[in-house]
Amino acid sequence: MARVRCAIYTRKSSGEGLEQAFNSLDAQRETCEAYVFSQKHEGWIVLPQMYDDGGISGGTLERSALQRLLADIGAGKVDTVVVYKVDRLTRSLSDFAKIVEVFERHGVTFVSVTQSFNTTTSMGRLTLNMLLSFAQFEREVAGERIRDKIAASKKKGMWMGGLPPLGYDVADRKLVVNEAEAETVRHIFRRYAELGSVRTLQAEIDDASISSKRRTDRFCRETGGKPLSRGTLYLMLQNQLYRGEIVHKGTSYPGEHEAIVDDALWNEVQAQLAGNRVERQSGARAAEPSLLVGLVYDERGERMTPTHANKKGTLYRYYVSHNLIRRGRPTDGQTGRRVPAGELEALVERRISIFFTDEAALHAALEPVARASNRRLAMVSEAARVVERWPSLTPSDRRALLQQLVGRIEIGPESIEVALLCGSLVQLLGRSAAKAHPGPDPRNAAPIVLGISIQLRRAGQEMRLLVDGADDRPLSPDRSLLRLLGQAHHFRDVVMRGNGASIGTLAAEISVSWSYLMRVLKLSFLSSKAVAAILEGRQPSVLNAASLTRQADQLPLEWTAQAKQLGML
């Protein structure tokens, strides 16, 4: 029979009576020993070690005997802990949960003699689980109260503690501007806007011996005063405290503290950061850069990341849900989106251009933040000029404008929603008018949401974005179809220059099967109208390279009949 080593733990809150020959601790131990003796047939024995805490409250875990007991449990010297009552072990539910966690981790059971509480039985484990559930409930309710208080305070713009950043000190639990440090912060922001490179900025401020904020803690120990790393500079340049805002879970609120950096400088720095971020992720000099990096989400709230594939020298760009990037191909129960980047970017740019040229829509959207009609007229005129300049902008400039203007793009199964930041829109369109006709702070205004009705339809191995009401056509030519037509004409040239060689010989020369060569060769005789439709992206959305190849053998020679079969009439 296996031995069960039992450790008896006793405790008394006050020291009164402990000097007696037979005190409360002795009485508890005697009762526990009697219980262990009653279980002798199960192999229970009492360990000789004494775990007695006299004159110590049960509201703390800092008890010498209890800590010795937990250490012996960790060393594997104890199988069962026996107490007179549960409250002898602890009076705190949260502490009880911590102790029981230690017990469970080391396979130790727990017995309360006078309460018929024994985790070696199913009823005892049920009671334990009930107590742990209440302990967990207590902890969660306390956590919710704290989180709710923090959220409510931050919505009011209150600073909720922590180490103040460079440029601020704390007085009466509020942030106050340290003017000497604030000027250093403004210098860092201005120099980054001019240099456009954090690496260059870091080298410059190192030469100027600019360091992090010096602090002295309550023990008079000094910290800080070290050179600013690139990571620290990135965080500083994006810290919305410097803009006079408090951020909570991605949403910013006007703060009680004074801003150090004005809106114009802040927006300039953020646009530069966004442009540099895109350059790092998608290539600043790429022929087709990702314009909407960091802005696109699917309907589940998953961020969609730009990615690409290179097949036979052709670059294919997409925005893909993080869900699919982490897990690979979707399986049952997994969802995510993968949409062509060029089509999505063209849609978003087109929708913003339409909005900028719709005077009535612009007036309605700007009225809450620009109540003076003259100011709105000036902003509408500026919007028209932005649309005129747009085609001539470099990809970098277009990227910077979109990153500044757009807050979020959400792709659903039937629509795309483009949320424009009202503050950024006013900043872009109303620079000159704002001084003459000041209005409400646009940063507090709700985003302007532009909707695009679309269909997401599969074409071969990829998704196509189809605009509702646009006679169900793709937004751009299908590259797989264009490659197929090019291959068909290449095959025809091979046959024409073959000097009478057999089809099998020619197919072997170009490393394809003779059946594939014959099937694709027939596509070189498509009607000129069908070819023009494919070149301009006007073919039906269901027509792709795979479906056209399958139909090649059944295509009629008569061009009108061809167009009818391909759905181009």
N, C-alpha and C positions, 0 to 999 in steps of 0.2 A: 504494500500500500504506500502510495506517495505521501510524503510529509507535507503539511501545509504550515508554513512558518507564519505565526501571527504576532504582529507588533501592536501593543496596546498603547493608545495615545490618550492622555488625560490633560485637562486644563481647568484652571479656576481663575475667574476674572480679577478678584481682589486678593490681597495678601493676607487678609484677616483669617486667623485660625490655622495658618500653615505651620505655625510653631508647635501645634499639638502633636502628640505621639501618633494619633490616628486621625488624619484630616480628610478633607474632601477628595483629594487626589488618591489617597489610599482606598477610600470607599469606592471610587470609580474603578480603580484597578482591580479590586477584589471582585466586583461584579463582573467585569470583563473576563477575568481569569476563570470564574465559575462557568461563564458561557463557553469559553474555549474548551474547558474540561468536558462539558456536555457534548462536544463534538469530537471527542477523542477517537470515537469509532471511525471517523472520517479521516483520521491522521493529523488532526490539528494539534499543534504544540505552541506554547508561549515562548517567545524569544526573551532572553534574560535582560536585554537592553531596556532601560527606562526612558520613556519619552514623556516627560512631565513638564508642563509650562504652568508655573504658579504665579498668580498676580499679573497676568497679561490678558488684555482684551482680545475677544474673538474677532474684532473688526479689522485686524491687520494680519498679514502673513509673516511679518518680521518677528518670529518667535524662534528662539534657539532650538528647542526640542523638535518643533515642527520641521525646521530646516534640516536637522539631523535625520529625521524620519524620511524626508523627501530624498536626501542624499543616499540613504541606505536603500531606498526603493530603486533609485537610479543604478545602484551598484548590484542590484539583483539579490539582496539579502532578505527581502520580505515578500510574502505571497498574499497575505491578507492583513488589512488594517482594521482594528476593533476599537470602537469608542463607546462611551456610555450613552451619549446622545449626539445627534448630528451637530447641534450648536456647539459641542465641545471642540469640534474640528474647526468650524468657522461660523460666524453669524452673517456673512456676506454671501449672497447668491453668486455674484460674479467671482469671488474668491473660491467658492465651492466648485464652480465650473472649472477653474484653473487647476485645482487640486485633483479633481476627478480625471481631468485630461492627462495628468501625470500618471495617475493610477492605470488608466486604460492603455497608455503608451507602453507601460512595462508589465501589463497583464496582471495587475494587482486588484483583488476584490476588496469590498468595503462592507463592514457590518456595524450597524447601530443596535446595541443590545436591547435597550428599553423601548425601541420603536419598531421592532420587528422589521428592520431595514437591512436587507442582506442582498448584495449584488451577485451572490452566487446562485440566487433563485430567479426565476422569470418575473415574479411579482416585484422583487427588489429592483431588478433592472428597469421594470416599467415605472416604478416610483422615481428612480433616478432620472430617467428620461423626462418625466414630468417636471422635476425640479430644474433640470437643465434647460427645458423649454422656457420656463419662467425666467431663468437667468438670462437666456438669449433675448427674450422679449424685453427685459429690463434694459439690456445693453442697446438694443436696436431703437427703443423709444428715446433713450437718452441721446443716441447719435442723431436721430431725426430732429429732435429739438434743437440740437446744436447746429445741424446743417440748415434748418429753417431760419434760425436766428442769423446765421452768417449770410444766407441769401437775402433776407429782408434788409439787413444792414447794408449790404453792398448795393442793393437796388436804390437805397437812399444816398449812395455815394460815399459811405463811411469806409475808412481804411480799417481793416480788421487785424492789424498787427503784423508782426514779422520784422525783418530787418529792413529799415528804410533804404531805398536806393541812393546812389550818388545824386546829389542835388536837393535832397530833402533831409530834414531832421524831424524828430517827434516831440511835440509839446502838447500836454493834456490829451494824449492818445490820438492826436491828429497830426497829419503831415503838414509841415511848414517849410517854405522854400529857404534853403541855405544859399544865399545869393552868390557867394564865391564859387561854390560847387555847381550851381545852376549855370553860371556862365561857361564853365568847363563842359557841361552837357551840351549847351547850345553850340559851342565850338566843335564838338565831336559831330553833331548832326550836320552843321554847315559844311565841314570838311568832307564828310562822306558824300553829301550831295554834289560837291564839286569834283571829288576824286572818283566816285563810283566804284570803289574797291575797298573792301574791309581789310584786305592784306596790306594795301598801300597805307590806309588810314592807321593801322596798328603800328607800322614802322614809323610813321610820322609822330604819333603820340608817344611812342617809346623814346624817340629822340628828344621830345619836349618834356620827358620825365613826368607825364601824366599817369597817375596811379588810381587804384580803387579807393573807395571810401574808407577812411580810418575810423575805427570804432573802439570804445573802451567798455568792457562788460562790468558787471557789478563787483567782480573780484579784482578790478583795476588792471585786467589783462588787455593789452592792445592787439587788435587784429586789423587786417586790411593793409592798405598802403602798398599793394603789390601791382606790378604792371598789368594792364588790361589785356587779356587773351582775346583771340578772334571770336571764340564762343561767347565771351562776356560782351563784346561789342555788338554781336548780332542780337543778343537778348536786349541790350540797352536800346538799340535802334528800333526795336519793335515793342518796347515797354509803353503801354498806353497810359501809364501813370503820368508820364511826361506830357501827355496831351490833356491832362486834367480829367482823366476817366478812370473808373474802377471797373475791372473785368471780372465777371462771374460766369463760369461754364461757357465761355466763348461769346458772351453778350456783354457789351460795354455800357456803362451808365455814367452820367455826369457826376464827377466826384466833388466832395466838399473842399478839396485842396486846389491850390492855384496851379495852372498849367505852366510848364517851363518852356515848351516848344510850341510855336504858333501853328495854326492849321496849314498854312501854305508850305512851311518847311517840312512839317510832318508828312503831308501828302507827297511832296517831292521825294523824300527819302523812301517812303513805302513803295512808290512807283519804281524807283531805282532798285530796291531790294527785290521786288517782284520780277523785274526784268532780268536781274542777275540770277535769280533762282531758276527761272525758266531756261536761261542759257545753260546752267549747269545740268538741268534735267533733260533737256531736249536738244541742246546744241544751239548756241547763239547764231551760228552761221549756217545752220541747216537750211536746205532749199525749201523744206516744208516744216517750219518749227511748230511746236504745239502752243497755240495761242491761249488756251483756256486751262492750263495746268493749275491745279489747286482749286478750281472753281466748280467742277462738274461732280454731281452726285446722282445716284440712282434713287428710285422711289423708296428704298429701304433706308436711305440716309448714308449708304456706303459711298465713300469718296471714290471717284473714278480717275485712275491714273493713266497718263499717256504712256503708250508702249508702241512697239513697232516690230515688224517682221520683214526680213529681206529675202525675197525669193527670186533667184536667178537675176540678181542685179536690180530688182524693182523693190522700192520701199513701200510698205503698207503701214499706215499709222492708224492707231485705234485709241479710244478711251475705254478702259476696262475697270470694272468694279474690283475693289480691293479683295472682296470675298473670293473672286475667281483667281486672283493673283496668288493669294495665300494657299488656296486648296487645289489649284489646277483646274481641270475640266469639271464643270458642274455635274453632280450626280443627283439622284432623286432627293428632293427636299432642299437642295441648294439653289439659290437664285443669284442672279447677277446680270449685268449688261456688258456688251462689247459692241461698240458702235464705231463706224468709220470717223476718224478725226476730221478729215477735210470736209466731209458733208456737214458734220455738226458745227464746225467753225463757220462755214459759209452760211448756214441757217441763222446762227446767232448774230453774225455781222449784218446779214440782210434784215433781220428783225429789228435790230437797233437802228439801222439806217431808215427803215420805214417809220419807226417811232419818231426819229429826229426830224423827219420831213412832214409829219402829221401835226399841223399847227394846233388843231383842236385838242388832240390828245396831250400834246405838250403843255398847253395852257392849263388843262384840267389837272395834270399831274403836278405842275409847278405852283399852282395857286396856293396850297397850304403854306408854302415856304417863301413865296414871292408874291405878296398880296398887291403890290403896286403893278398896275397893268403895263406901265412903261418898262418896268424891269423885266416882266415876262416877255414882252415884245423883243427886247434886246437879246434875251436868252434864246428865243425861237430863231432869231436871225443868226446867232452864233452857231446853233445846232445845224442850220442849213450849210454854213461854211465848213463845219466839221465833216459833214457828209461829202461835200465837194472835194475836201482834201484827202479823205480816207483812201482812195485808190492809189494815191501817190506816196502814202506813208510807207516807211520801211517796216519789215516784219517786227523789228525790235520796238518801233514806235507804236505799232498797232497792239502789240503785246502789252506794253506799258499802259496804254489807254484802257484796254479791256480789263487788266488787272486792277486798275484804279476805279473803274466805273462799275464793274459787275461784282456783286456780293456772292451770288450763288446761282448755279444752273442745275435744275433738277429734271432728270429724264424719266418720264413715266411711259406706260405702254401706249398712251394715246396723245400725249402732249409733252411739250418741253416748256418749262417755266424759267424765264430769265429775270432774276431780281437785281434791279439797278439800285445802287446806294444813292439815296437822295442827296446826302451831303456832298458826295463826289460829283454828282451830276451838276449841282449848283456851282461847285468849285470849278468845273470844266466850262460851263456855259455862262456863268454870271460873274466873272472876275471884275469886270469894269462896272457892271450895273450894281453890284453889291454895295459899293461905297456910296453911291448916290441914293440907293433905295434899300437901306438895311431892313431885314425882316427877321422872323423867328429862326432859331438855330436849326439848320437843316439836319444836323446830326441826330436830332431826336425824332425826326420824321420816319414813318414806316417806309420800307423799300418800295420801289415802283416795279410791279411784276408784269412782265410782258409774256403772253402766252403764244405758243405755236402748236397748232393741231397737226399731229403727225401719225403715221403708221410705221411700226417697226416690222419689217417683213424680211424673212430669210431669202437670200439669193445665193445658191450654192452653199459655201461654207461660211458666209459672213452675213451680217445684218445690213439691211439697207434702210435709210431714212426716207420715207415718202411723205410729201406734204399733202394733207387733205385738200381736195379741190383742185389739185394740179394734175388732173387726168392720170393720177396713179403712176407717175413716172419717177425714176430716181433723180437725185439732185445733180448727179454728175455722171460722165461716161463710166461704164463698167470696164475696169482694166482687164479683167479676165476675158471679156468678149473682144476687146481690142487686140490682146495678145493672140487670141484664136484666129482672128481675121488675118493678122500679120503672118501667123504660121501657115495659114491656108495659101496665101500668095507666095510665101517662100517655097512651099511644096510644089506649087505650079512652076516656079522658076527652075526647081531641081529637075522636074519631069521634062520641061522644055529643053533643058541643056543636057539631057541624059544620053543623047546620041543613040537612041534606040535601045538602051539598056532596059532590062525587065524591071517591073515594079518591085519585085523582091530584092533585086540588087540595089536599087535606089533607096529602098527603105533601110537596108542594112547600112548603107553609107551614112545616112543621117540618124541612125540608131533608133528607129521606130519600127513597129510592126507594119507589114504591108497592108493589113486591114485598116489600121489607124490612118496610114498615109492616104488610102483611097477615100476614107470617110471625110477627113478634113479637107482633102483636095477639092471635093465637091463644093465646099463653102467659098472657094475662090470665085464661084460663078453666081454668088448672091446678087440680087437686083441692086442697082445703084441706090434706090430709095431705102432699101433695108440697110445697106452699108452706111448711108448718111445718117439714118436714125440711130444706129449704134454709135457712130462717131460723136453724135451730139447728145447722147444719153437719153434719146427719146423712145427707146424700145420699152415694151411692157416690163414691169418689175419681175414677172415670173420667168422672163427669158434670161438665162445666164449661159456661161460657156458649156457647162455640163449638158443642159437641156438642148442647146443648139447642136452640140456634137451628136447627141442621140438621134436628133431629127434629120441629120444630114442625109442619110440614105433614103428617106421618104420625102425629101423636098421636091416639089414639082419643078420642071424646067421653066414653065411659064411664070414670068415675074409677078403678075397680079395674083396668081394662085399662091405663090410663095409668100407674098405679103399677107394674104388672108390667113394662111396657115400659121404664120409667125405672130399674128395678132397686131399687124401694123397698118391695117386698113381703117 
